[in-house]
Amino acid sequence: MDDFRRISHVPACAANFPVGHGGTYREPHGGEFTVVALAWLQWQLKGDKKAAKMFVGNDCDLSKRKDWTIEKNAKFSTLK
């Protein structure tokens, strides 16, 4: 997280789920990690406003998902 906190020149966020480095991709359909990864890709690559709600705002959908934490740097709000 020290590295993440040093990123100040571009928008960045750190989403964490307490399962270790391998994530949940070994679970059927990729598990919980896939839900978040697909939302990110839908937002960033396709401009999907519904998917953006997973990450945007102080009360974003990711912060409501069980066991997830999210930290955003000061430039994160510049993402569209």
N, C-alpha and C positions, 0 to 999 in steps of 0.2 A: 504494500500500500504506500510505502515511502515513494516508490517510483511514480505511482499514480499522482500523488500529491505534488510532484514536481512538474507535472504537465500543465503549462499555463498558456501556451501559444496556440492551442487548437482545442475545440470542444472535446470533452472526454467524460465518460462515466465508468464507474466500476460497479458491476452487479455481482453479488456473491450469494452462493447457496452452499450450505455447510455439508458437502458430500465428498470433498477431496478433489484432487486434480483431474481424475477421470470423468467427473461429472455424472450425469445420468444417461449418457448416450447408450449405455449397454442395456438399458431398460426398454421395454416395448415402445416403439415409435420414438425413441430417444428421450423419453421421460420429460421431466420438468425443464431441463436445459433447452430442449427443442422448442417448447412453447415460447420462451424468451428470445431465442435465436431467430426464430421465424418472424416474430413481431418486429425485431430490429431490422431484418432484411426487408420485410414488407414496407416498413416506414422509410428506410434510407434508399432503397432501390426503386420502390414503386410509388412513394409519396402517400402511402395509405394513412389517412388521418386517424382511423380507428386504432391501427397498430401503434401509432405515435403515443396514444394515451397510456401505453404500457410504461413509457419513460418520461413523458413531459409533465411538468408541474410538481408542486410540493407533495401532492396527494396522488401521485401516479399509480397506475394499476399494479406495477411491480412492487411497490411498497406495501400493497395490501395482500400480496401472495404470501402464504405461510413460509416462514424461515428465510425469505429473501431480504437482502439489504441492498441499498443502492446509494452511491455517493456520486455527485456531479461536480465538475469544476465550474468556475465562474463563466466560462465561455459556452457551456453546454446549452444554455438557453438560446444561443444564436442558431442552433440547428432548426431546420424547417421540415 
